[in-house]
Amino acid sequence: MTAPFETVHRSGYVAIVGRPNAGKSTLLNALIGQKISITSRRPQTTRQNIAGILTSLDAQLVFLDTPGFQTQYRTGLTKAMDRGIKNALSEAHVVLWLIDVTANVHKDDELFARLKDAAALVIAINKIDRIDNKNKLLEHIQALDAEYHPKAVVPISAQNRLQLDTLIEALTPLLPRQEFLYPEDNVTTASVRGLAAEMIREKLFRQLGQELPYSTAVEIETFEEKPALTRIRAVILVDKPGQKAIVIGKGGEKLKEIGTAARLDIEKLVGGKVFLELWVKVKQSWADDRRTLDRLGLS
């Protein structure tokens, strides 16, 4: 029995799942209040389960941002990403299924079959700021509730931070009563080194858009953090020589733009000056190479 006036803590894992471009990384960053997961308009930006930790006086929610499930391309990388989704679903106390309100929901989706096994399922309908017909939204909520029987259906806008408090209120009672899993001042389980690599990769997507093939990766070779200056040397892996030329750009200008944009984000992360050195390496079929995936933490 709980003693009088004793705080009852709830804590646990919440796996954020959904189709590519549903807004999972944007939602995670909005919930945590800072950038720990990279975002892009291109699908399949997230490759690893990035954990974000939200702690209040009596609850700690550990959100797992999972890769968007897909079946179109099957490489060692995409198989590892699929395993990441399965691991997150098995570890989670609550599954938060994020749906893009502007996209169609397909009942025969393999992901939905997995969600049927979730002990506690909460559905968040994202991007509600993009629709004007609220009656349609209500119909959407009622249909999802009838089909999947979730604990709650919460309409939100991750981009505009609408109804996120309501979402947290729906998730918290579903977590087990136990002490916090992580120190109260932690906001992520990811290392600064890992976050720096992700920020560089994000700038590849943003600077190059459709020119850049999906099969690129960033590996941090050296990371030396000192009070006055953090020195980082990173390599961008590509599949083909032609891709290397795209990343570097004419006279090295594109690589310089990528490096500058990434450096500014990393400086915010470490709270100080950063010297960032980037170079590009061709490694054919790196996404199917087990040793490369191991080094990148993607296996």
ABEGO torsion letter per residue (X at the ends): XBBBGBBBBBBEBBBBBEBBGAGAAAAAAAAAGBBABBBBABBGABABBBBBBBBBAABBBBBBBBBBBBAABBBAAAAAAAAAAAAAAAABABBBBBBBAABBBBAABAAAAAAAABABBBBBBBGAAABABAAAAAAAAAAAAAAAGBABBBBBBAAAGBGAAAAAAAAAAABBBBBBABBAABABABBAAAAAAAAAAAAAAAAAEAABBABBBBBBABBBBBAABBBBBBBBBBABAAAAAAAAEBGGAAAAAAAAAAAAAAAAAAGBBBBBBBBBBBBBGAAABAAAAAAAGAX
